């Protein structure tokens, strides 16, 4: 759920800070006031494409930030954060994004810098924007399969199938690697044995490189280190050093404390400082006395580090990886030695996995087919009340081509799922992603989200063009659906229709003003008399006429909570 949004120097917006409570929020304002600019700033925050054109004239940088609350069912979003080492604070995450006049942009989740792709991945779990923006999940065919699986309640079954799919791929790869000629296996075993002997002969410890690097630096700069420590020793322990001066000061303060007992606390502190400094000076003297240059030791260390560098270049990025490589090589040699029996075991495991996946994939396909029919029926029933009475909605399910003995599969099963639509009677079904207008797409999404409200993870739905080309009873129905859906999801919606606006729990007015020769867009919540006047303006274009004000009051009294 989106809790707040702060926009600075974005397009026509100088500075706007808004809070978004749970429930149904609508954005209203005159045509051209900048409602879509506000939605555009939110799309930018969620990872939408950006350019320097978004920066307000006269500014050097556009900045947008917002706080999202992670609902209890936001499992995928929480897992994403965990995988990227980001910790939410009180179940909340701060998003930030900037665009500089140099063309450089930056994105952060909490204090962690992220790429635009990572930002889109994360926010897609939390927010869906429907309109002329990039976060429309209906425009991503891969999401159609996810919608259907959520509706069918088979997400866990599909996840288990995906895990089997990955396991099968790994086993097939291993079988292919083992299916080589005897000569090739012998050559590979010989190379592996050479690597093992080379690594084992070096007899490394994982921390050895760091320890040798420190010692090599100390020996290679012995002369400089010795001179510096000599200076430190003299400044502390010499006849005029700090220890001697502090000792004299201690004796003098001890005499003074005999005159004024109030100095006893200071005497204790100077005594502690003296003993601490004397102890430190003694440690430094011992270190200085033990410093010795051993050219043979330096030569040994440099040869040892050179060996480490060569082996890291061949077997791993770190010394631990080099050591692990030897262990892995021993396991591979064992596999090659027992090639025949290992191959039979792997082939048997592959065959069993293929049988298991065929059963699981077939069951998933059957459940998708049954769910498709029900989803089609429920979506069309809602679309009829949203001004799309002639619309046909279908779930296209294409089974991947296989062979006589094996069913071809993808990571999510045998089916290729895509939503199809025929908006008008007599028109053929076509892909939803290619023919739906912004308003149609938003209403189809509203129907789907209404059907999937209980299982869909995204907690915030934003509708930009949902009222395009509608009015009258259809507008009332759209408002009712948005209001009903807001009991399950946070709804944010741009509308020009008063019959939709009065259903909202919260109304934000967008307006355009001129200040010192500049055009600026502002936004603020309206309530009470201000909301009545804004609804009246939406009804008649005149927020001050008695008739429009009375009508607005009646609508708000009837529909507003």
N, C-alpha and C positions, 0 to 999 in steps of 0.2 A: 504494500500500500504506500502511495506517495503521500508524505506528510507535509512537505513544504518545498517551495521552489524560489530561488533567488536568481534574478537575471540582471546583468549589468552590461550596458553598452552593446546590446544585441539588436541589430537592425534599427528600428525606430524607438526601441526601449532604452531609456536612460538608466533607470533603476526601478525594479519591481521586486517586491517580496510578498509571497502569498502562502497561506496555509490551506491545506486541503484535508478537511475532516473525512471520516468514513461516510459512506452513503453516496448520494447523488448530487454532484456539483455541475452547474451549467455555466458556460461563459457566454455572455451576450454583449451586444453593442452594435452601433450602426455599421452599415457596409463600409469597409475600408478602414475601420477603426484600429484593426491590428489583431483581431482574434486569432487568425491563423499564424501570426508572428509569434504569439505566445505558445501555441502548440508547436510551432517550428523550433522554438528555443528548447522545449522539452524533448522533441525528437533529436535535436543536437546533443542534449545531455545524455540521451540513451544510446548514442553512437551513430546518429545520422550523418550523412555526408556534409561537409562544411567547406566554405571558401572565405576569403577575406571580404567578400561582399556582405557577409553577415555582421561585420563590425560597424557600429554606429559611426556616422560621419564625424570626424574630429577626434575619435578615440583611437588608441593604439591596440586595444585588446578587448575582445568580447569574452565574458565569463558567465557561466551558468552552473549552479550547484543545486542539489536537492537531497533530501533525506528520505530513504525508503525504509519502511518497517517490514520485517520478515514475518509473515504469518506462520502459524504453527505447521501448516501443510506445505511450506516452501522448502521441501526436502532437496530438490535439485539445486536450488539457489544456495542453500547452506553447504551442500556437498561441493559445489563449485568454489565457494570461498575457502573451504577447508583444503581443497586440492591446490589452491594458489596461496596458502599460508596467510589468509586475511581473516582477522577476527572481528565479527560484528560487536558493537557495543550496545548492551541492553536491547538486543534483537534489532538494532538499527544500523544502517550503512549510509555513509555520506558519499555521494557521487559528485565529482567536479570535472568540468571540461572547459578548456580555453581555446581561443583562436587569436593568434597575434597577426599584426599587420604584415609581418615578414612571411606569412604563410605557414608558420609552424603552429601546430596544435598540440595540446597535452590533455591527457585523461588520467583520472585517479579514482580508485575505489578505496575509501578511507584515506590513508596516507601512502598507499601503494600505487606507483605509476603502472598503467596498463595500456595495451594497444587498443586501437579502435575495435578490432575484431574481438578482443577479450571483453571489452565493454558491451558490445552487442550480444555476445554469448550470455553474459551474466544478466543483463537487464531484460533479455527476452523471456527469462523465467518469471519476471515480475510484472511487466507492463506490456500491453498490446495496444498499439495505436492503429486506428482504422480511419482511413482517409487518404490523402495524397502524401503518404509518408512511408518510410522504409520498414517500419516495424509491423507491417501487416503480415501476420502469420499465414493468412489465407493465400498470400502470393508465393509462399514457399511450399512446393508440392510435398516435400519431405514432411511438412507439418500435418498434411492431410491424413497420413497414416497414423500419426500420433493422436490426432483428434479422434479418429475412429477407434483406436485401441483404448483410449481413455473411456469413450462411451461404452465399449464392449467390456470394460473392466479386465482386460487381459495384459496390462502393462508388465506385471511380474512374470507372466508366461513368456512374453516377448523378450524380456531382459534375460531370462534363463536360456532362451533359444540363442540370443546374441552371444552369450558366454560359451555355449557349445560350438557355435560357428567359429569363434576365435580359437578355441581348443582344437577343432578339426583342422583349421588352417595351419596351426603350429605343427601338428602331427604329420600332416601331408608334406610340409616342408622338410621335416626331419627324415621322413621316408625317402624323399627325393634326393636328399643329401647322401643317404646311405646306399642308394641304388646306383653305385658306381662299380667300375671294374675292379678286379682283385688288385691289379697293379696300382690303380688310383688310390685305393684304400691303403695299400702298403706305403705309398709315397706320402699320403696325408699323415699316417701314423708316424712315419719317420720325422716329418717336420714337427709334429706335435711333441715327439720325444726329445728332439733337439731343443725346443723351447723350454720344456720342463727342466732338462739338465742345465741349460744356460741360466734359468731363473733360480733353480735350487742351489746351484754352485755359488751364486752371489750371496745367498744366505741373508737376505734383507730382513729388516724389521720395519713395520709400517711407519714408525716415527723417525727412522734413520735419516731420511733426506733432510728434514727440518733441523735435526741435531747437527748433522755435518755442515749444513749451510751456515749455521751460527758459528761453529768452530772455525770454519774456513775464513769467514769474515774477520774473526778475532786474530787469527794467525797472519792473514795476508796484510793486515793493517797494524801489526804488532808494534812497530816503532812509534806510530802516532798514538796508539792506545797507552803505551808505556809512558810517553812524555806527558800525556794528559793526566794520568793517574798520579804521576810524580808531583805535578802542580797541585792537584787536589790534596795529596798527602801533606805537602808543605803548608798549604793554606789552612789546613785543619790542625796539624800536629807540630808545626814549627814553633820556634821560640816566640814569634809574634802571631801565631795562628789563632784560629777561632777558639780552640779548646783552652789555650793559655789565657786568652782575654776573658773568656767566660769564667774560668777558674778564679781570676783576680776579682771579677765583678761579684762572684759568689761570696768571696771572703769579705769584700767591702760591705755588701748588703747584710751579711751576717752580723758585722759590727754595728751597722745602723739599726738592725732589728733589736739589738741589745738595748738601744736607746728608746726606740718606738716599737712596742710589741705589735702595733698595727701592720708592720711590714712583714710579719711572719708568713702570711699567705704568699706574698711575692717571693720571699726567700724559698719557700717550698717549690714554687714554680721554676725559679732559676736553678735550684739544685736538680730538679728533674731534667731540665734542659741540658745542664752540664753533663749528667751521667749518660743521657741519651746521645749527646754529641760525642762524648768520649768513647762510648761503645761503637758508634758509627766510624769514628776516626780509626779505631783499632781494627775494625773489619776491613776498611779501605787499605790500611797498611799491610795487612795480611794478603789481600788480593794483589797489591802492587808487588809485594815481595815474591809471590808465587808466579808472577808473569814471566814466562820464558818462551823464547822463540825456538821451535823445533822444525827445521826445514824438511826433515824426512816425514814428519807427521803431516805437514802441509801438502807435500807431494802425494802421500797416501790418500788424503781426503779429496784432493782434486781429481785423482784417478778414480776414486770411488764415486764421486758425483758425476763424472763423465760416463761411467758404466750405468749409473741410474738413468741418466739422460738417454743413452742409447736404448736401453731396455724399455723405457717409457715410450719412446718413439715407435717401438715395434709392437708392444703388447698392452699399452694402456695409458690413460692420461695421468693417472696417479700411481704412486708406488703400491698402494693397496690393490689397484686394478691389475697391476703386473703380477702380484702374488696370487690374486684370484684367477688370473689367466692360467697359471700353472695347474691349479686345482681343476679348472674346467677342462684343460687339455688332458689330464689324467682320466677324467670321466669319459671324454670322447674316445680315448684309446681303448678303454674297456668296452665301449659300445662297438667300436670297429672290430675288436677281437672276437666279440660274440655276435658278429653281424647277422648270421643266419637266424639265430634264435631271437635277437632283438628285432629284426625285420618282421618276423612272424608275429611277435607281440604287438608291434606298432600297427601292422596291417589288420590284425584282429581288433585292436582298439579303434582304428579308423572305421572298420565295417560296423562295429557296434554303435559308434557315434552317428554314422550315417543312418542306421536304422532308427535310432532314438530321435534324430532330428526329423526324419521323415514323418514319424508318428506325431511329434510335437508340431511340426509345420502344418501338417494336415489338419490337426485339431484347431490351430490358430486360424487357418483359412476358413474353416467351417464357422467358427465363432464370428469372424469378420463378416462373412456373408450374411449371417443372421442379424448381426448388429446393423449392417448397411441398410437393410430393408426397414428396420425400425427407425433408424436415424433419418432416412429419406422422408418417411411418413411424418415424423415429428417436426422436422425443419420446414417442410412444405405447409404444414398446418399453421405454423407461426407466420411464415411468409405471407399467407393469405390475409392475415390480419394486419400486415405491414405494407399493404398496397402493392403486393406482388402476387395477386391471385392466380395469374396464368403461369407463374413460374414453375418449372420442373427442376428439382434438385436430385441429382443421382450421384452415387458413389461408384466410380469405375474401378473394378478390380481385375487386373490382368495377371494371370499366372505366368511366372517366368518359364521359358521353354527349357525342358529337360531332355533326357534321352529315354530309351526303352527301359533302362535299368536304374536310372538315377534322376531325381527331381532337382533341377537347378534352383539354387537358393541364394538369397542375399542375407545380410546380417540380421534382418528383422522378419525373415520368413520367405514364403514363396510368392507373395503378392506384391504387385505394384499398384498403389492406391492413389487415385486422383479424383477430386471433386469436379463434377460437370454441372452445367446449368443451361437452361433454355429460358430466358427471361420473358419471352412472349410466345403466345400460342402459335403453332405452326413452324417455329424455328427449331433447327436441330440442336441437340445437346453439344455443347462445346466446353473446352476447359475453362473453369471459373477464372483462372489467372489471366485469360486473354480477352474476355468479352465483358466482364462486369465493370460498370461505371463506379465512381467513388461512392455514390449514394447506395447503389445496389449492393456493392461489396460490404458496406457498413451494415446494411440491413440483413444480409446473409450471415455476417459475423454475429449480429445481435441474436438472430435465431439460433445459431450454433452455440453461442455462449449461454443462451437461456437453457438450452437442452443439456449442456455440459457443465452448468454452474457448480454442481456438487463435486466434480472430479477434476476440473481444470485448475492448474496451479497458479496461473497468473492472477494476481490479486487486484490489479488496476486495469480498467478498460477505458480507452479514450476514443471518442467518436467525433470526427471532424465534419463529415458531410452527410450525416444520417438523415437529415430532413430535406435533402435535395429532391425537388419535384413532388413533394407530398403536401397534404393539408387536410383540413376537415377531420373526418372520422379516422382516417389513417394516421394523422398526426397524434390524435388522442391515443390510439392504440400503441404507437411507437413510444409515447411518453409513459404509458402504463407499463410496457415491457421494460423500459429503462428503469423505472421505479422498482418494479418487481425484482429485476436483476441486481439492483443496488443493495438488496438485503443479503446477497451472497458476495458481491464484488464492489469495489470502489469504482464508481462511474464518473467520468469527467467528459462533458459533451458541449460542443459548440452548437448553438441553435439560433435560428431567426424566428422561431415559432413560439408564441406565448403559451400555446396549449401544451408544449413540452416543458417550457421554462418553469411553469407554475408547479410542476410535479417535483421539482428539485428540493433537496434539503438545504442547499447552499447556492447562492447566486453571486457570480463575480462579473462586474461590469468592466468592459474594455472601452476606452475612449481615446480619441486623438486630439491633441491640443497644440497650439503654437506658442513657443516661449523664446523670446529674443531672436526671432527669425528662424527658429528651428522647429520642425514638426516632431512631436514626441508622443509615444503611446504609453498610457498608464493603465493600471488595473487595480481594482479594489472591490472588496466584498460589499454588497448592498443588502440592507434589511429594513424592515419597517416601512416608513414612508418612501424612502429611496427605492426600495424594491417595487413598491406599488407603482411609482412613477416610471420605472424602467419597463415593467410589464405593460403599462399603459402605452408607452412609446412603441413597444413591439406590436401592440394591437392596432394602433391608429397612426403611428408616426408623430403623435402629439401627447406627451406625457402629462400635460396640464389640463386637458379638456375634462369637464366633469363626467361626460359619458364614458370616456376611455378609462378614467380613474375608477369609476364605479364598477365597470366591467372587470378591471384588473383585480379589484378588491374581492369581487364575487368569485373569480377563478381561484385566487389564492386561498380564500376561505374554503372552497370546495375541495381543492387538491393538495394544498401545502400542508405539511405535517408540523 
